[in-house]
Amino acid sequence: MTIKAFVIGHPINHSRSPLIHGTWLAEHGIEGSYEAIDVAPAELPAFFARLRSGEFAGGNVTIPHKEAVFALCDSVDPLAKIIGAVNTLVVTDGTVHGTNTDYLGFLGNLDAGAPGWSDSLDAAIVLGAGGAARAILVALSSRGVKQVHILNRTLANAAQLAADIEGPFSANGYEAFAELAPKAGLVVNTSSIGMHGTRFDTLDLALLPSNGLVTDIVYIPQVTPLLADAKALGLRTVDGLGMLLHQAVPGFEAWFGIRPTVTPDLRARIEATLGH
């Protein structure tokens, strides 16, 4: 019997998920499928009826449905509730369980790209306080980072985020970067700055420790202006593409029963599609 999985969104044709999961299905010789399905917001309840009928083993959820599916799931993982978004659905005996693997993708990406990055990491800076930041905060907290400074243009949004998620978080404006940077071993950009050539104009990365690590969850372009600036200073960098690849691993394992690995070949296949 063919095991079927999916990614839903609206629009959906930009998704790299079918290529990622299709590569793993072929690699492991699994009789399965993974398809991109355009589901408009009004069509979500009908799609969940298809899920409960047993048509699919599960699938991924992308923009704009990550929050809307909460109300439709039969159960939701506690961490997904804290993050405020569901990106992975698993169907068991006609019930739909929602989880969020973005934080695992973030951790897996840094573990692969900068092994040991979280060992004795005292302080980190997170740029941005939108939906994407929530998964990163959960990830950093899970690794025992002692202080995480959230920097955002609108201070109230950073303060709200720090209050929403229990952890060692503080809220600041971007102007606090100069004061906080010398003791920050990690900088994570969770904002959309970096897309379309946009850049942070006021952050002096030279103030970071010489062994500091800079990472960006934006992966188009793969080397954002922030990462380019960090590389020019000799800082360690990890791009955001690996997060996309590593967040896909737990879902594939749940649906198809095999835990896949993120290989250089898979990464190269996805890299070849970027900018197209």
Secondary structure, 3 states (H helix, E strand, C coil): CCEEEEEEECCCCCCCHHHHHHHHHHHCCCCEEEEEEECCHHHHHHHHHHHHCCCCCEEEECCCCCCHHHHHCCEECHHHHHHCCCCEEEEECCEEEEECCHHHHHHHHHHHHCCCCCCCCCEEEEECCCHHHHHHHHHHHHCCCCEEEEECCCHHHHHHHHHHCCCCEEEECHHHHHHHHHHCCEEEECCCCCHHHCCCCCCCHHHCCCCCEEEECCCCCCCCHHHHHHHHCCCEEECCHHHHHHHHHHHHHHHHCCCCCCCHHHHHHHHCCCCC
